[in-house]
Amino acid sequence: MRAVRIEEFGGPEVLVPVEVPDPVAGPGQVLVRIEAAGVNRADALVRAGKYHRAGRPPLIPGAEAAGTVAAVGEGVAGLRVGQRVMALDGIDSPGFYAEYAAVRATRVTPLPDGVDPAEAAALPVAWLSAWYCLRHLARVGKGDTVVVKAAASGVGTAAVQIAAEAGARVLALAGSAEKAAWAGRFGAAETVDTSRHADEAEVEEVLRLTGGRGADVVLDTVGGRAFGHSLHEAAHGGRVVALANVALEPSTVDTRDFYPKNIAILGFQLTNLQIHGWDPRPDLRELAERVAAGAYRVPVETVLPLSRARAAHERLESRDNRGKIVLTPGA
C-alpha cells in the first residue's frame, strides 16, 4: 500500500511517499481503509522530533482518520466490514498517513450518516479535545463567560461552537483581524485581535469585556507565557484549562495569580488520557451525532492527496489556514 513515512526528523521535506506491506487486522484490531486523514500540529511536532511520545524513525504519522472497515480481527464485536468509522490512534501503532491501518477496535467509532469523511477526520483530535475540555473538565454551562485563545485554530473553532451551544458567552481571541473575524463566524459574542494588544493589554481587554470580573473559563491553547495571562483573565472561582504549549516555551507562574481567586487549573492531554484508560468512543460518538444533526460546522479548508503530505505540512506551519487540512489516501 501507499503511505507517507518519516525517515528522519526534520522539516516537511522529510515526509516521504513509500510503498509498504499491507497491514493485517490482528486479534482485537480492525483494518480500516482510510478515506481521509486529519493533519494536526502534533503531526508536525512528531515529524520534527519534538513530540514527547513520538518513537524513532521510520514513522508513519497521523493520529486521526475516517474510512470504512475492510476487515475485522479475532475477538472484535460491534464492528463489521463496510461500516463507516472514525479512528483515533497513533500511540503505539503506525499512523494514518496511509491507505490502510490496523487499529485497535477500542479506538474505532462508528460514523453516523450525514458526516462527510473529510469532516469526520477532523473530529478525533481537535474537536474531541475541545469537547472534553469544555464539557468534562470546565463543565461550561449557560451564563458562563468563556475565553477561547487561538480561536481560529482547529481546537479554537470547535471550542467556540461547543461553548456557544452550551449557552456561554464566548470571547474569541486570535492573532490577526482576519483570524478574529473568522472565529466570530462560529458563534463568538466578542472577538479580540491580539496582534493589536501587548501582553498586559490583552488581559485588560478581556477584563474590559467582562466588566472587570474576568472569565468563568479560559481555554488556553497556546501555553508558554500566555498561560500566565490566562490566570489574570480568569474570574474568582474560574477554571483555566491548559491543553497545549504551541509556543514551545516555559510557562512561568506566580501562585499569587491564582490561589487568592480560588482558580482551578485543569490540564488535558489526549494521548495521556487514553494511556490511562479513558475510552474516547462515547464522547466521539456523541460529538459526531451533533455534527450530523447540524449543531456544529466543521470547516475543511484544504484537501490534498497523500502524495502531497509535504505541502499539507507547509500549509499547516504557515498558520494561514482557516479550517482543517486533510489528506485523502484514496485520491
C-alpha positions as protocol buffer text, in pm:
chain_id: "A"
residue {
  index: 1
  type: MET
  ca { x: 0 y: 0 z: 0 }
}
residue {
  index: 2
  type: ARG
  ca { x: 97 y: 366 z: -29 }
}
residue {
  index: 3
  type: ALA
  ca { x: 197 y: 554 z: 283 }
}
residue {
  index: 4
  type: VAL
  ca { x: 395 y: 860 z: 389 }
}
residue {
  index: 5
  type: ARG
  ca { x: 683 y: 792 z: 621 }
}
residue {
  index: 6
  type: ILE
  ca { x: 928 y: 999 z: 824 }
}
residue {
  index: 7
  type: GLU
  ca { x: 1271 y: 855 z: 755 }
}
residue {
  index: 8
  type: GLU
  ca { x: 1447 y: 1112 z: 974 }
}
residue {
  index: 9
  type: PHE
  ca { x: 1334 y: 1406 z: 1186 }
}
residue {
  index: 10
  type: GLY
  ca { x: 1324 y: 1742 z: 1013 }
}
residue {
  index: 11
  type: GLY
  ca { x: 1111 y: 1981 z: 810 }
}
residue {
  index: 12
  type: PRO
  ca { x: 820 y: 1898 z: 577 }
}
residue {
  index: 13
  type: GLU
  ca { x: 1068 y: 1765 z: 320 }
}
residue {
  index: 14
  type: VAL
  ca { x: 1127 y: 1452 z: 533 }
}
residue {
  index: 15
  type: LEU
  ca { x: 772 y: 1329 z: 461 }
}
residue {
  index: 16
  type: VAL
  ca { x: 848 y: 1063 z: 201 }
}
residue {
  index: 17
  type: PRO
  ca { x: 586 y: 869 z: -4 }
}
residue {
  index: 18
  type: VAL
  ca { x: 669 y: 497 z: 17 }
}
residue {
  index: 19
  type: GLU
  ca { x: 527 y: 156 z: -63 }
}
residue {
  index: 20
  type: VAL
  ca { x: 490 y: -65 z: 244 }
}
residue {
  index: 21
  type: PRO
  ca { x: 328 y: -405 z: 307 }
}
residue {
  index: 22
  type: ASP
  ca { x: -46 y: -406 z: 360 }
}
residue {
  index: 23
  type: PRO
  ca { x: -131 y: -427 z: 732 }
}
residue {
  index: 24
  type: VAL
  ca { x: -339 y: -714 z: 868 }
}
residue {
  index: 25
  type: ALA
  ca { x: -601 y: -693 z: 1141 }
}
residue {
  index: 26
  type: GLY
  ca { x: -471 y: -891 z: 1436 }
}
residue {
  index: 27
  type: PRO
  ca { x: -668 y: -1003 z: 1742 }
}
residue {
  index: 28
  type: GLY
  ca { x: -869 y: -713 z: 1881 }
}
residue {
  index: 29
  type: GLN
  ca { x: -793 y: -498 z: 1578 }
}
residue {
  index: 30
  type: VAL
  ca { x: -985 y: -355 z: 1282 }
}
residue {
  index: 31
  type: LEU
  ca { x: -839 y: -293 z: 939 }
}
residue {
  index: 32
  type: VAL
  ca { x: -958 y: 49 z: 820 }
}
residue {
  index: 33
  type: ARG
  ca { x: -947 y: 160 z: 458 }
}
residue {
  index: 34
  type: ILE
  ca { x: -866 y: 526 z: 505 }
}
residue {
  index: 35
  type: GLU
  ca { x: -1065 y: 782 z: 309 }
}
residue {
  index: 36
  type: ALA
  ca { x: -943 y: 1093 z: 492 }
}
residue {
  index: 37
  type: ALA
  ca { x: -665 y: 1157 z: 742 }
}
residue {
  index: 38
  type: GLY
  ca { x: -654 y: 1473 z: 953 }
}
residue {
  index: 39
  type: VAL
  ca { x: -336 y: 1683 z: 965 }
}
residue {
  index: 40
  type: ASN
  ca { x: -256 y: 1824 z: 1309 }
}
residue {
  index: 41
  type: ARG
  ca { x: 14 y: 2031 z: 1476 }
}
residue {
  index: 42
  type: ALA
  ca { x: 107 y: 1723 z: 1675 }
}
residue {
  index: 43
  type: ASP
  ca { x: 196 y: 1556 z: 1343 }
}
residue {
  index: 44
  type: ALA
  ca { x: 438 y: 1840 z: 1270 }
}
residue {
  index: 45
  type: LEU
  ca { x: 592 y: 1802 z: 1615 }
}
residue {
  index: 46
  type: VAL
  ca { x: 634 y: 1428 z: 1558 }
}
residue {
  index: 47
  type: ARG
  ca { x: 795 y: 1498 z: 1223 }
}
residue {
  index: 48
  type: ALA
  ca { x: 1036 y: 1748 z: 1379 }
}
residue {
  index: 49
  type: GLY
  ca { x: 1128 y: 1516 z: 1667 }
}
residue {
  index: 50
  type: LYS
  ca { x: 966 y: 1748 z: 1923 }
}
residue {
  index: 51
  type: TYR
  ca { x: 671 y: 1537 z: 2035 }
}
residue {
  index: 52
  type: HIS
  ca { x: 731 y: 1384 z: 2376 }
}
residue {
  index: 53
  type: ARG
  ca { x: 568 y: 1047 z: 2297 }
}
residue {
  index: 54
  type: ALA
  ca { x: 697 y: 1000 z: 1944 }
}
residue {
  index: 55
  type: GLY
  ca { x: 916 y: 700 z: 1874 }
}
residue {
  index: 56
  type: ARG
  ca { x: 1217 y: 697 z: 1647 }
}
residue {
  index: 57
  type: PRO
  ca { x: 1206 y: 697 z: 1263 }
}
residue {
  index: 58
  type: PRO
  ca { x: 1096 y: 540 z: 1044 }
}
residue {
  index: 59
  type: LEU
  ca { x: 747 y: 654 z: 1144 }
}
residue {
  index: 60
  type: ILE
  ca { x: 412 y: 686 z: 969 }
}
residue {
  index: 61
  type: PRO
  ca { x: 244 y: 995 z: 1121 }
}
residue {
  index: 62
  type: GLY
  ca { x: -122 y: 1073 z: 1164 }
}
residue {
  index: 63
  type: ALA
  ca { x: -343 y: 1029 z: 1471 }
}
residue {
  index: 64
  type: GLU
  ca { x: -695 y: 1059 z: 1324 }
}
residue {
  index: 65
  type: ALA
  ca { x: -882 y: 932 z: 1022 }
}
residue {
  index: 66
  type: ALA
  ca { x: -1216 y: 835 z: 875 }
}
residue {
  index: 67
  type: GLY
  ca { x: -1289 y: 547 z: 642 }
}
residue {
  index: 68
  type: THR
  ca { x: -1454 y: 208 z: 619 }
}
residue {
  index: 69
  type: VAL
  ca { x: -1388 y: -123 z: 789 }
}
residue {
  index: 70
  type: ALA
  ca { x: -1203 y: -354 z: 549 }
}
residue {
  index: 71
  type: ALA
  ca { x: -1151 y: -649 z: 788 }
}
residue {
  index: 72
  type: VAL
  ca { x: -1222 y: -741 z: 1147 }
}
residue {
  index: 73
  type: GLY
  ca { x: -974 y: -928 z: 1366 }
}
residue {
  index: 74
  type: GLU
  ca { x: -1042 y: -1210 z: 1607 }
}
residue {
  index: 75
  type: GLY
  ca { x: -1240 y: -1115 z: 1916 }
}
residue {
  index: 76
  type: VAL
  ca { x: -1384 y: -790 z: 1779 }
}
residue {
  index: 77
  type: ALA
  ca { x: -1756 y: -731 z: 1830 }
}
residue {
  index: 78
  type: GLY
  ca { x: -1982 y: -445 z: 1727 }
}
residue {
  index: 79
  type: LEU
  ca { x: -1796 y: -356 z: 1407 }
}
residue {
  index: 80
  type: ARG
  ca { x: -1849 y: -504 z: 1060 }
}
residue {
  index: 81
  type: VAL
  ca { x: -1688 y: -494 z: 718 }
}
residue {
  index: 82
  type: GLY
  ca { x: -1811 y: -199 z: 513 }
}
residue {
  index: 83
  type: GLN
  ca { x: -1907 y: 10 z: 815 }
}
residue {
  index: 84
  type: ARG
  ca { x: -1815 y: 381 z: 810 }
}
residue {
  index: 85
  type: VAL
  ca { x: -1594 y: 468 z: 1105 }
}
residue {
  index: 86
  type: MET
  ca { x: -1366 y: 724 z: 1268 }
}
residue {
  index: 87
  type: ALA
  ca { x: -1032 y: 617 z: 1410 }
}
residue {
  index: 88
  type: LEU
  ca { x: -809 y: 768 z: 1676 }
}
residue {
  index: 89
  type: ASP
  ca { x: -473 y: 610 z: 1744 }
}
residue {
  index: 90
  type: GLY
  ca { x: -107 y: 672 z: 1677 }
}
residue {
  index: 91
  type: ILE
  ca { x: 0 y: 586 z: 2034 }
}
residue {
  index: 92
  type: ASP
  ca { x: 167 y: 252 z: 1980 }
}
residue {
  index: 93
  type: SER
  ca { x: 96 y: 172 z: 1616 }
}
residue {
  index: 94
  type: PRO
  ca { x: 163 y: 321 z: 1271 }
}
residue {
  index: 95
  type: GLY
  ca { x: -30 y: 636 z: 1192 }
}
residue {
  index: 96
  type: PHE
  ca { x: -293 y: 720 z: 933 }
}
residue {
  index: 97
  type: TYR
  ca { x: -95 y: 880 z: 651 }
}
residue {
  index: 98
  type: ALA
  ca { x: -159 y: 561 z: 456 }
}
residue {
  index: 99
  type: GLU
  ca { x: -419 y: 375 z: 253 }
}
residue {
  index: 100
  type: TYR
  ca { x: -489 y: 124 z: 530 }
}
residue {
  index: 101
  type: ALA
  ca { x: -426 y: 100 z: 903 }
}
residue {
  index: 102
  type: ALA
  ca { x: -472 y: -181 z: 1154 }
}
residue {
  index: 103
  type: VAL
  ca { x: -625 y: -14 z: 1459 }
}
residue {
  index: 104
  type: ARG
  ca { x: -731 y: -143 z: 1799 }
}
residue {
  index: 105
  type: ALA
  ca { x: -1110 y: -180 z: 1799 }
}
residue {
  index: 106
  type: THR
  ca { x: -1128 y: 33 z: 2113 }
}
residue {
  index: 107
  type: ARG
  ca { x: -1001 y: 326 z: 1903 }
}
residue {
  index: 108
  type: VAL
  ca { x: -1265 y: 288 z: 1629 }
}
residue {
  index: 109
  type: THR
  ca { x: -1605 y: 460 z: 1646 }
}
residue {
  index: 110
  type: PRO
  ca { x: -1897 y: 412 z: 1403 }
}
residue {
  index: 111
  type: LEU
  ca { x: -1966 y: 723 z: 1197 }
}
residue {
  index: 112
  type: PRO
  ca { x: -2329 y: 834 z: 1166 }
}
residue {
  index: 113
  type: ASP
  ca { x: -2480 y: 920 z: 830 }
}
residue {
  index: 114
  type: GLY
  ca { x: -2462 y: 1281 z: 726 }
}
residue {
  index: 115
  type: VAL
  ca { x: -2097 y: 1343 z: 813 }
}
residue {
  index: 116
  type: ASP
  ca { x: -1852 y: 1369 z: 523 }
}
residue {
  index: 117
  type: PRO
  ca { x: -1527 y: 1169 z: 563 }
}
residue {
  index: 118
  type: ALA
  ca { x: -1316 y: 1486 z: 547 }
}
residue {
  index: 119
  type: GLU
  ca { x: -1525 y: 1639 z: 827 }
}
residue {
  index: 120
  type: ALA
  ca { x: -1514 y: 1317 z: 1025 }
}
residue {
  index: 121
  type: ALA
  ca { x: -1135 y: 1308 z: 1001 }
}
residue {
  index: 122
  type: ALA
  ca { x: -1127 y: 1642 z: 1184 }
}
residue {
  index: 123
  type: LEU
  ca { x: -1318 y: 1519 z: 1489 }
}
residue {
  index: 124
  type: PRO
  ca { x: -1100 y: 1271 z: 1683 }
}
residue {
  index: 125
  type: VAL
  ca { x: -821 y: 1514 z: 1780 }
}
residue {
  index: 126
  type: ALA
  ca { x: -909 y: 1886 z: 1774 }
}
residue {
  index: 127
  type: TRP
  ca { x: -1284 y: 1858 z: 1818 }
}
residue {
  index: 128
  type: LEU
  ca { x: -1269 y: 1581 z: 2076 }
}
residue {
  index: 129
  type: SER
  ca { x: -1008 y: 1780 z: 2272 }
}
residue {
  index: 130
  type: ALA
  ca { x: -1229 y: 2091 z: 2278 }
}
residue {
  index: 131
  type: TRP
  ca { x: -1532 y: 1881 z: 2369 }
}
residue {
  index: 132
  type: TYR
  ca { x: -1361 y: 1706 z: 2660 }
}
residue {
  index: 133
  type: CYS
  ca { x: -1206 y: 2024 z: 2798 }
}
residue {
  index: 134
  type: LEU
  ca { x: -1529 y: 2222 z: 2792 }
}
residue {
  index: 135
  type: ARG
  ca { x: -1783 y: 1952 z: 2870 }
}
residue {
  index: 136
  type: HIS
  ca { x: -1596 y: 1735 z: 3121 }
}
residue {
  index: 137
  type: LEU
  ca { x: -1322 y: 1948 z: 3274 }
}
residue {
  index: 138
  type: ALA
  ca { x: -1456 y: 2306 z: 3273 }
}
residue {
  index: 139
  type: ARG
  ca { x: -1823 y: 2198 z: 3274 }
}
residue {
  index: 140
  type: VAL
  ca { x: -1925 y: 2501 z: 3072 }
}
residue {
  index: 141
  type: GLY
  ca { x: -2290 y: 2593 z: 3105 }
}
residue {
  index: 142
  type: LYS
  ca { x: -2548 y: 2859 z: 3039 }
}
residue {
  index: 143
  type: GLY
  ca { x: -2442 y: 3202 z: 3157 }
}
residue {
  index: 144
  type: ASP
  ca { x: -2070 y: 3130 z: 3170 }
}
residue {
  index: 145
  type: THR
  ca { x: -1824 y: 3361 z: 3000 }
}
residue {
  index: 146
  type: VAL
  ca { x: -1558 y: 3163 z: 2812 }
}
residue {
  index: 147
  type: VAL
  ca { x: -1232 y: 3293 z: 2667 }
}
residue {
  index: 148
  type: VAL
  ca { x: -1100 y: 3084 z: 2378 }
}
residue {
  index: 149
  type: LYS
  ca { x: -740 y: 3155 z: 2280 }
}
residue {
  index: 150
  type: ALA
  ca { x: -614 y: 3088 z: 1925 }
}
residue {
  index: 151
  type: ALA
  ca { x: -982 y: 3081 z: 1837 }
}
residue {
  index: 152
  type: ALA
  ca { x: -918 y: 3044 z: 1463 }
}
residue {
  index: 153
  type: SER
  ca { x: -732 y: 2715 z: 1512 }
}
residue {
  index: 154
  type: GLY
  ca { x: -892 y: 2373 z: 1482 }
}
residue {
  index: 155
  type: VAL
  ca { x: -940 y: 2338 z: 1857 }
}
residue {
  index: 156
  type: GLY
  ca { x: -1042 y: 2703 z: 1882 }
}
residue {
  index: 157
  type: THR
  ca { x: -1308 y: 2688 z: 1611 }
}
residue {
  index: 158
  type: ALA
  ca { x: -1455 y: 2379 z: 1776 }
}
residue {
  index: 159
  type: ALA
  ca { x: -1440 y: 2531 z: 2124 }
}
residue {
  index: 160
  type: VAL
  ca { x: -1621 y: 2849 z: 2018 }
}
residue {
  index: 161
  type: GLN
  ca { x: -1911 y: 2643 z: 1883 }
}
residue {
  index: 162
  type: ILE
  ca { x: -1926 y: 2395 z: 2171 }
}
residue {
  index: 163
  type: ALA
  ca { x: -1923 y: 2670 z: 2434 }
}
residue {
  index: 164
  type: ALA
  ca { x: -2177 y: 2884 z: 2248 }
}
residue {
  index: 165
  type: GLU
  ca { x: -2413 y: 2590 z: 2204 }
}
residue {
  index: 166
  type: ALA
  ca { x: -2391 y: 2526 z: 2579 }
}
residue {
  index: 167
  type: GLY
  ca { x: -2526 y: 2878 z: 2636 }
}
residue {
  index: 168
  type: ALA
  ca { x: -2199 y: 3051 z: 2721 }
}
residue {
  index: 169
  type: ARG
  ca { x: -2087 y: 3396 z: 2611 }
}
residue {
  index: 170
  type: VAL
  ca { x: -1770 y: 3337 z: 2411 }
}
residue {
  index: 171
  type: LEU
  ca { x: -1479 y: 3580 z: 2377 }
}
residue {
  index: 172
  type: ALA
  ca { x: -1268 y: 3464 z: 2084 }
}
residue {
  index: 173
  type: LEU
  ca { x: -902 y: 3572 z: 2085 }
}
residue {
  index: 174
  type: ALA
  ca { x: -698 y: 3537 z: 1766 }
}
residue {
  index: 175
  type: GLY
  ca { x: -369 y: 3668 z: 1629 }
}
residue {
  index: 176
  type: SER
  ca { x: -495 y: 3892 z: 1349 }
}
residue {
  index: 177
  type: ALA
  ca { x: -803 y: 4087 z: 1246 }
}
residue {
  index: 178
  type: GLU
  ca { x: -876 y: 3828 z: 977 }
}
residue {
  index: 179
  type: LYS
  ca { x: -848 y: 3537 z: 1220 }
}
residue {
  index: 180
  type: ALA
  ca { x: -1063 y: 3714 z: 1476 }
}
residue {
  index: 181
  type: ALA
  ca { x: -1331 y: 3780 z: 1214 }
}
residue {
  index: 182
  type: TRP
  ca { x: -1316 y: 3412 z: 1110 }
}
residue {
  index: 183
  type: ALA
  ca { x: -1367 y: 3298 z: 1470 }
}
residue {
  index: 184
  type: GLY
  ca { x: -1661 y: 3534 z: 1501 }
}
residue {
  index: 185
  type: ARG
  ca { x: -1846 y: 3341 z: 1232 }
}
residue {
  index: 186
  type: PHE
  ca { x: -1885 y: 3043 z: 1465 }
}
residue {
  index: 187
  type: GLY
  ca { x: -2083 y: 3199 z: 1746 }
}
residue {
  index: 188
  type: ALA
  ca { x: -1844 y: 3420 z: 1944 }
}
residue {
  index: 189
  type: ALA
  ca { x: -2013 y: 3713 z: 2116 }
}
residue {
  index: 190
  type: GLU
  ca { x: -1693 y: 3921 z: 2107 }
}
residue {
  index: 191
  type: THR
  ca { x: -1367 y: 3890 z: 1913 }
}
residue {
  index: 192
  type: VAL
  ca { x: -1026 y: 4027 z: 2005 }
}
residue {
  index: 193
  type: ASP
  ca { x: -737 y: 4076 z: 1762 }
}
residue {
  index: 194
  type: THR
  ca { x: -448 y: 4001 z: 1997 }
}
residue {
  index: 195
  type: SER
  ca { x: -192 y: 4137 z: 1749 }
}
residue {
  index: 196
  type: ARG
  ca { x: -318 y: 4483 z: 1845 }
}
residue {
  index: 197
  type: HIS
  ca { x: -254 y: 4427 z: 2214 }
}
residue {
  index: 198
  type: ALA
  ca { x: 66 y: 4386 z: 2414 }
}
residue {
  index: 199
  type: ASP
  ca { x: 60 y: 4109 z: 2675 }
}
residue {
  index: 200
  type: GLU
  ca { x: -87 y: 4318 z: 2955 }
}
residue {
  index: 201
  type: ALA
  ca { x: -323 y: 4496 z: 2715 }
}
residue {
  index: 202
  type: GLU
  ca { x: -477 y: 4163 z: 2616 }
}
residue {
  index: 203
  type: VAL
  ca { x: -562 y: 4097 z: 2978 }
}
residue {
  index: 204
  type: GLU
  ca { x: -703 y: 4447 z: 3014 }
}
residue {
  index: 205
  type: GLU
  ca { x: -924 y: 4394 z: 2706 }
}
residue {
  index: 206
  type: VAL
  ca { x: -1066 y: 4070 z: 2846 }
}
residue {
  index: 207
  type: LEU
  ca { x: -1134 y: 4241 z: 3179 }
}
residue {
  index: 208
  type: ARG
  ca { x: -1299 y: 4532 z: 2998 }
}
residue {
  index: 209
  type: LEU
  ca { x: -1526 y: 4297 z: 2804 }
}
residue {
  index: 210
  type: THR
  ca { x: -1624 y: 4121 z: 3127 }
}
residue {
  index: 211
  type: GLY
  ca { x: -1688 y: 4438 z: 3325 }
}
residue {
  index: 212
  type: GLY
  ca { x: -1370 y: 4386 z: 3528 }
}
residue {
  index: 213
  type: ARG
  ca { x: -1485 y: 4046 z: 3655 }
}
residue {
  index: 214
  type: GLY
  ca { x: -1288 y: 3815 z: 3430 }
}
residue {
  index: 215
  type: ALA
  ca { x: -1400 y: 3496 z: 3256 }
}
residue {
  index: 216
  type: ASP
  ca { x: -1554 y: 3189 z: 3416 }
}
residue {
  index: 217
  type: VAL
  ca { x: -1348 y: 2967 z: 3186 }
}
residue {
  index: 218
  type: VAL
  ca { x: -1026 y: 3033 z: 2994 }
}
residue {
  index: 219
  type: LEU
  ca { x: -928 y: 2771 z: 2738 }
}
residue {
  index: 220
  type: ASP
  ca { x: -553 y: 2812 z: 2693 }
}
residue {
  index: 221
  type: THR
  ca { x: -448 y: 2652 z: 2364 }
}
residue {
  index: 222
  type: VAL
  ca { x: -122 y: 2849 z: 2342 }
}
residue {
  index: 223
  type: GLY
  ca { x: 83 y: 2785 z: 2655 }
}
residue {
  index: 224
  type: GLY
  ca { x: 418 y: 2945 z: 2729 }
}
residue {
  index: 225
  type: ARG
  ca { x: 391 y: 3291 z: 2877 }
}
residue {
  index: 226
  type: ALA
  ca { x: 31 y: 3316 z: 2756 }
}
residue {
  index: 227
  type: PHE
  ca { x: -66 y: 3081 z: 3038 }
}
residue {
  index: 228
  type: GLY
  ca { x: 20 y: 3348 z: 3294 }
}
residue {
  index: 229
  type: HIS
  ca { x: -213 y: 3588 z: 3115 }
}
residue {
  index: 230
  type: SER
  ca { x: -487 y: 3326 z: 3130 }
}
residue {
  index: 231
  type: LEU
  ca { x: -468 y: 3329 z: 3508 }
}
residue {
  index: 232
  type: HIS
  ca { x: -511 y: 3707 z: 3511 }
}
residue {
  index: 233
  type: GLU
  ca { x: -809 y: 3679 z: 3275 }
}
residue {
  index: 234
  type: ALA
  ca { x: -997 y: 3430 z: 3494 }
}
residue {
  index: 235
  type: ALA
  ca { x: -1265 y: 3543 z: 3738 }
}
residue {
  index: 236
  type: HIS
  ca { x: -1294 y: 3448 z: 4105 }
}
residue {
  index: 237
  type: GLY
  ca { x: -1365 y: 3075 z: 4114 }
}
residue {
  index: 238
  type: GLY
  ca { x: -1284 y: 3048 z: 3744 }
}
residue {
  index: 239
  type: ARG
  ca { x: -1140 y: 2749 z: 3560 }
}
residue {
  index: 240
  type: VAL
  ca { x: -831 y: 2766 z: 3342 }
}
residue {
  index: 241
  type: VAL
  ca { x: -782 y: 2466 z: 3112 }
}
residue {
  index: 242
  type: ALA
  ca { x: -435 y: 2413 z: 2967 }
}
residue {
  index: 243
  type: LEU
  ca { x: -419 y: 2174 z: 2673 }
}
residue {
  index: 244
  type: ALA
  ca { x: -117 y: 2274 z: 2466 }
}
residue {
  index: 245
  type: ASN
  ca { x: 211 y: 2460 z: 2452 }
}
residue {
  index: 246
  type: VAL
  ca { x: 239 y: 2553 z: 2086 }
}
residue {
  index: 247
  type: ALA
  ca { x: 462 y: 2839 z: 2199 }
}
residue {
  index: 248
  type: LEU
  ca { x: 723 y: 2572 z: 2289 }
}
residue {
  index: 249
  type: GLU
  ca { x: 846 y: 2785 z: 2579 }
}
residue {
  index: 250
  type: PRO
  ca { x: 828 y: 2757 z: 2960 }
}
residue {
  index: 251
  type: SER
  ca { x: 527 y: 2890 z: 3147 }
}
residue {
  index: 252
  type: THR
  ca { x: 632 y: 3095 z: 3449 }
}
residue {
  index: 253
  type: VAL
  ca { x: 351 y: 3109 z: 3704 }
}
residue {
  index: 254
  type: ASP
  ca { x: 322 y: 3315 z: 4021 }
}
residue {
  index: 255
  type: THR
  ca { x: 98 y: 3123 z: 4263 }
}
residue {
  index: 256
  type: ARG
  ca { x: -39 y: 3457 z: 4382 }
}
residue {
  index: 257
  type: ASP
  ca { x: -206 y: 3490 z: 4040 }
}
residue {
  index: 258
  type: PHE
  ca { x: -448 y: 3206 z: 4109 }
}
residue {
  index: 259
  type: TYR
  ca { x: -484 y: 3091 z: 4469 }
}
residue {
  index: 260
  type: PRO
  ca { x: -628 y: 3420 z: 4606 }
}
residue {
  index: 261
  type: LYS
  ca { x: -905 y: 3393 z: 4343 }
}
residue {
  index: 262
  type: ASN
  ca { x: -970 y: 3021 z: 4409 }
}
residue {
  index: 263
  type: ILE
  ca { x: -898 y: 2945 z: 4045 }
}
residue {
  index: 264
  type: ALA
  ca { x: -892 y: 2582 z: 3934 }
}
residue {
  index: 265
  type: ILE
  ca { x: -614 y: 2490 z: 3691 }
}
residue {
  index: 266
  type: LEU
  ca { x: -704 y: 2189 z: 3479 }
}
residue {
  index: 267
  type: GLY
  ca { x: -468 y: 2004 z: 3246 }
}
residue {
  index: 268
  type: PHE
  ca { x: -558 y: 1800 z: 2941 }
}
residue {
  index: 269
  type: GLN
  ca { x: -355 y: 1576 z: 2713 }
}
residue {
  index: 270
  type: LEU
  ca { x: -541 y: 1346 z: 2475 }
}
residue {
  index: 271
  type: THR
  ca { x: -279 y: 1074 z: 2443 }
}
residue {
  index: 272
  type: ASN
  ca { x: -217 y: 1057 z: 2817 }
}
residue {
  index: 273
  type: LEU
  ca { x: -588 y: 1014 z: 2886 }
}
residue {
  index: 274
  type: GLN
  ca { x: -602 y: 714 z: 2653 }
}
residue {
  index: 275
  type: ILE
  ca { x: -292 y: 558 z: 2805 }
}
residue {
  index: 276
  type: HIS
  ca { x: -457 y: 578 z: 3146 }
}
residue {
  index: 277
  type: GLY
  ca { x: -772 y: 402 z: 3035 }
}
residue {
  index: 278
  type: TRP
  ca { x: -1013 y: 665 z: 2902 }
}
residue {
  index: 279
  type: ASP
  ca { x: -1240 y: 529 z: 2629 }
}
residue {
  index: 280
  type: PRO
  ca { x: -1295 y: 810 z: 2376 }
}
residue {
  index: 281
  type: ARG
  ca { x: -1572 y: 633 z: 2185 }
}
residue {
  index: 282
  type: PRO
  ca { x: -1881 y: 752 z: 2376 }
}
residue {
  index: 283
  type: ASP
  ca { x: -1772 y: 1115 z: 2358 }
}
residue {
  index: 284
  type: LEU
  ca { x: -1666 y: 1089 z: 1994 }
}
residue {
  index: 285
  type: ARG
  ca { x: -1995 y: 922 z: 1904 }
}
residue {
  index: 286
  type: GLU
  ca { x: -2199 y: 1197 z: 2073 }
}
residue {
  index: 287
  type: LEU
  ca { x: -1988 y: 1466 z: 1909 }
}
residue {
  index: 288
  type: ALA
  ca { x: -2031 y: 1311 z: 1563 }
}
residue {
  index: 289
  type: GLU
  ca { x: -2406 y: 1281 z: 1615 }
}
residue {
  index: 290
  type: ARG
  ca { x: -2425 y: 1651 z: 1695 }
}
residue {
  index: 291
  type: VAL
  ca { x: -2230 y: 1732 z: 1379 }
}
residue {
  index: 292
  type: ALA
  ca { x: -2467 y: 1510 z: 1179 }
}
residue {
  index: 293
  type: ALA
  ca { x: -2765 y: 1693 z: 1334 }
}
residue {
  index: 294
  type: GLY
  ca { x: -2625 y: 2028 z: 1218 }
}
residue {
  index: 295
  type: ALA
  ca { x: -2541 y: 2162 z: 1565 }
}
residue {
  index: 296
  type: TYR
  ca { x: -2179 y: 2225 z: 1466 }
}
residue {
  index: 297
  type: ARG
  ca { x: -1996 y: 2318 z: 1147 }
}
residue {
  index: 298
  type: VAL
  ca { x: -1662 y: 2151 z: 1075 }
}
residue {
  index: 299
  type: PRO
  ca { x: -1470 y: 2378 z: 836 }
}
residue {
  index: 300
  type: VAL
  ca { x: -1241 y: 2189 z: 597 }
}
residue {
  index: 301
  type: GLU
  ca { x: -1016 y: 2423 z: 402 }
}
residue {
  index: 302
  type: THR
  ca { x: -765 y: 2206 z: 216 }
}
residue {
  index: 303
  type: VAL
  ca { x: -794 y: 1851 z: 85 }
}
residue {
  index: 304
  type: LEU
  ca { x: -478 y: 1706 z: -69 }
}
residue {
  index: 305
  type: PRO
  ca { x: -375 y: 1362 z: -195 }
}
residue {
  index: 306
  type: LEU
  ca { x: -146 y: 1159 z: 27 }
}
residue {
  index: 307
  type: SER
  ca { x: 147 y: 1223 z: -205 }
}
residue {
  index: 308
  type: ARG
  ca { x: 129 y: 1593 z: -114 }
}
residue {
  index: 309
  type: ALA
  ca { x: 175 y: 1550 z: 260 }
}
residue {
  index: 310
  type: ARG
  ca { x: 471 y: 1785 z: 245 }
}
residue {
  index: 311
  type: ALA
  ca { x: 252 y: 2063 z: 104 }
}
residue {
  index: 312
  type: ALA
  ca { x: -7 y: 1992 z: 375 }
}
residue {
  index: 313
  type: HIS
  ca { x: 255 y: 2043 z: 647 }
}
residue {
  index: 314
  type: GLU
  ca { x: 387 y: 2356 z: 480 }
}
residue {
  index: 315
  type: ARG
  ca { x: 35 y: 2495 z: 474 }
}
residue {
  index: 316
  type: LEU
  ca { x: -18 y: 2400 z: 837 }
}
residue {
  index: 317
  type: GLU
  ca { x: 303 y: 2563 z: 954 }
}
residue {
  index: 318
  type: SER
  ca { x: 233 y: 2884 z: 763 }
}
residue {
  index: 319
  type: ARG
  ca { x: -52 y: 2938 z: 1014 }
}
residue {
  index: 320
  type: ASP
  ca { x: -258 y: 3088 z: 732 }
}
residue {
  index: 321
  type: ASN
  ca { x: -511 y: 2806 z: 700 }
}
residue {
  index: 322
  type: ARG
  ca { x: -873 y: 2861 z: 801 }
}
residue {
  index: 323
  type: GLY
  ca { x: -1019 y: 2521 z: 871 }
}
residue {
  index: 324
  type: LYS
  ca { x: -894 y: 2165 z: 862 }
}
residue {
  index: 325
  type: ILE
  ca { x: -625 y: 2029 z: 633 }
}
residue {
  index: 326
  type: VAL
  ca { x: -699 y: 1672 z: 524 }
}
residue {
  index: 327
  type: LEU
  ca { x: -511 y: 1408 z: 326 }
}
residue {
  index: 328
  type: THR
  ca { x: -705 y: 1167 z: 103 }
}
residue {
  index: 329
  type: PRO
  ca { x: -512 y: 842 z: 54 }
}
residue {
  index: 330
  type: GLY
  ca { x: -764 y: 715 z: -199 }
}
residue {
  index: 331
  type: ALA
  ca { x: -726 y: 1017 z: -432 }
}
